[in-house]
Amino acid sequence: MAERRLDEFRLRARCAETGALRAIKIAMGKREEEAGTELQALSRAIVDLLYAQACASEDADTEADTYRAFFEMLQRRWHLCFITIYLRDQHGRLCESVTYCDAHAARDGVRQLGEQLTRAVEEQKREVQAWRKSRPDAVKRPHHTDRGSPAGAELAGGKFDLLLERSALSAAVAVPIHAHGELIGALVAGAEAEEHLDQALCGIRFVAPPIVIAFTNARRNAAMREQRRRIECLLEEVRCHSAALEEANRELQRVARYRALFLARMSHELRTPLTAILGFAEILLEQENLSQTQRRFCQRIQDAGLQLQASLEQLVDLSRLEAGLTDLFLHEFSLRELIHDCCRAVASQAQRRGVRLSSFVAPEVGAIVSDESKLRHVVSNFLGHAIGRTPAGASVSIQADRRADCDRFRITIRDQGAPIEDLSLAFDFSELGNDDALNINALGVIIAQRLVTVLGGVVRAAHHADGGLEVELDFPERPA
């Protein structure tokens, strides 16, 4: 009888155990189903937030707005008191990026707690939890929570317990965030009641990476907005400077027109009396009964008048070049004769300075088609410039030949003056003083350079082997 009762007891115990296991499985299944449903709802909410962030206007999508939206979403579900995002800086350390607290949490204590938990995450490379076990009203935590999972390290007592007390919290967790196997950030969250954080652990782990992604996107968008704002400011400055430059250009054009008008009127007003002066000087020089002193004075008058006449003609030519009113009068003429005429024109200048002048024209050089007057002006002025920079006792040579590779001819002028450091400034007369001897030919050379361009030619300057400057004038046989 006793054995029979014992068997019945064992059978009842076995049935009770089987029923209890079945009830536990049903409860765990329901819990897992509820957790899955909750994560699905959380996933939909995250997708909605990320979509709103992507479609939001530039001004609406800020870091604070994005972070507040995630915090309010978590607070509505699990009543969390604070969330802090830590991101890796340029030195590889996790630094606080943003913190959001409600009225229950003490901000200073929350910041210290977050720093300690984050340092623990960096050291342990895993999730770190802190629970206030010293509270007399602490909730008895069930064994099926996620807190005891292998991924987490549960900490209590000591400095964390004290930090939790200073923060007016009962529990906190720091969830690491990894990318490509490296720790890039951490999400720290805390709650006033332990059961709230206990229920929120799965959700916090699930939502941590999307929060960092959204926060990083918001920060990048803010940087792009700032960059766009700076670009717009720079464009506005460019527009202002462009408007100022356009106004200055219009003013320069007006000044240029006034100057051209002034030069035209001045040359007309000066040429009339200058013609009379030169005419009477020539008549006086033809008289035979003049003394040597009188003849010398008349010669000075004529020389000064001719120099003034040449300067007036150069000013008029320069103004016409700047206004683009220069026309070409093309006809056929002998280049050999033009070279000889230019040498005769500057012979007196070379004689006064004690400079030897020589010329050579290759036999193959014959007649060319160009503007003879303008080409004569170019050659004469470059010859005068070479003579002006050559010391007494030295020589200046001019040579003309035809290029065999194309229908062009070149005129080469060599002097024995001082070398020039920067050949690009060989004909830059902007820094010459008023007493510089080269100022006599400076304006003529400037005009000659522009005439070379009008004739379709090129000016090249180089140092030749014997020292001094070599100027090569390259022209087409017939300008286009």
Residue, then its C-alpha position, 0 to 999 in steps of 0.5 A: m500500500a505504501e509503495r502504491r501511494l508513493d508511485e501515485f505521488r511520483l506520478r502527480a509530481r511528474c504531471a505537476e512538473t510537466g504542467a509547470l514546464r508547459a506553463i513556463k514555455i507558454a509564458m516565455g513564448k508569449r514574452e518572446e512574441e511580445a518582445g518581437t512585436e515591440l521591436q517591430a514597432l520600434s523598427r517602424a518608428i526608427v524608419d519613420l524618423l530616418y525617413a523624416q530626417a532624409c526628407a526634412s528641410e535644411d533648417a529643420d534637420t538639426e542635431a538637437d531635433t534628431y536626438r530629441a526625437f529618439f529620446e522622446m521615442l524611448q522615453r514614451r516606451w520605457h520612461l528613461c531619464f537620460i540618453t548620452i551619445y559618445l562618438r570617437d574623436q580624431h584621437g580615437r577616444l570616445c567623447e560626449s557629443v550630446t546629452y538629453c535629460d529630463a527633470h528627474a536626473a541630475r545633469d552633473g551626476v549624469r555626465q560623470l556617470g556617463e564618463q565612467l561607463t564609457r571608459a569602462v566600455e573602452e577598456q572592456k570592449r563590451e556592454v557595461q551595466a550599473w545597478r543600485k543594489s543598495r536601494p531598500d525598495a529595489v525591484k527584485r529582478p527576474h532571471h530571464t532578463d537580458r541583463g545576465s547575457p554574455a554581452g553585458a557586464e553587470l556592475a554595482g556598488g562602489k563608485f557606480d553606486l555612488l554615481l547612480e545616487r548622485s544622478a538620482l537614478s537606479a540603473a544605467v547601461a552603456v551600449p558599445i557601437h561598432a563599425h567594421g570591427e572597431l568601436i566608434g561610439a557608445l550610447v549611455a542610458g539610465a532610468e529612475a526605476e530599475e524595472h524600466l531599464d530592465q525592460a528597455l535593454c533589448g530596445i536600447r541595444f536595437v536602437a543604439p546604431p540607428i541613433v548614431i547614424a541619424f546623429t552623424n547624418a544630422r551633424r554632416n548635414a549641419a556641416m554641409r549647411e555651414q559650408r553652403r552658407r560660407i559659399e553663398c557669402l563668398l559668392e555674394e562677396v564675389r558679386c560685390h567685388s565684380a560690381a565694383l570692378e565693373e564700375a571701376n572699368r566703366e570709370l576707366q573707360r570714361v577716363a580713357r575716352y577723356r584722355a583720347l579726346f584731350l590728346a586729339r585736341m592737344s595735338h591739334e592745338l600744338r601742331t599749328p604753332l609748332t609748324a610755324i616754329l619749325g618753319f621759321a627755324e628752317i628759314l633762319l637756318e637757311q640765312e647766310n648772314l647768321s653768326q655761329t651763336q645765332r645759328r646754334f640757337c636756331q638749331r636748338i630751336q629746330d631740334a627741340g621742335l622736332q623732338l616735341q613733334a615726335s612726342l606728339e605723334q607718339l601720343v596720338d599713335l598710342s591713343r589710337l592703338e588703345a582705342g583700336l583705331t589702327d588700320l593697316f595699309l599694306h603694300e609691297f616694299s623692300l625690307r633691305e631698304l627699310i633696314h638701311d633707312c632706319c639705320r640712317a635715322v638713328a645714326s646721329q643718336a649712335q654717334r652722340r653716344g659713341v656707339r658703333l652701328s652695323s647692319f646685315v640683310a641676308p641675300e634671300v630677303g627681298a620684297i615683303v608685303s606689310d605696313e611700311s610706316k608701322l614696321r619702320h616705326v617698330v625697327s627704329n624704336f627698338l634700334g633706338h632702345a638698343i643704342g640707349r642702353t649700350p655704353a660708349g665704345a660698344s656696338v649695336s647690330i641689326q640683322a634681317d633674314r628669312r625663316a626657312d620653315c615658314d613664310r616669315f622673316r625676322i629682324t634681330i637686334r643685338d646690343q652690348g648693354a647690361p644684362i637683365e635679370d628678368l627678361s619678362l620685364a625687359f621692356d617694362f618701363s614702369e619703374l624708370g625715373n624721370d632722369d633715366a636716359l631710356n625714358i626718351n625711347a620708352l614711349g616709342v618702344i611701348i608703341a612699337q610692341r603694340l604695333v608688332t602685335v597689330l602686324g601679326g608679329v612676336v617679340r622675343a628677348a634673350h641674352h646672347a653669348d657675347g653679353g647684352l640683350e638680343v631682341e628678335l622681331d618675328f613677322p609674317e611676310r604678309p599680315a592676315 
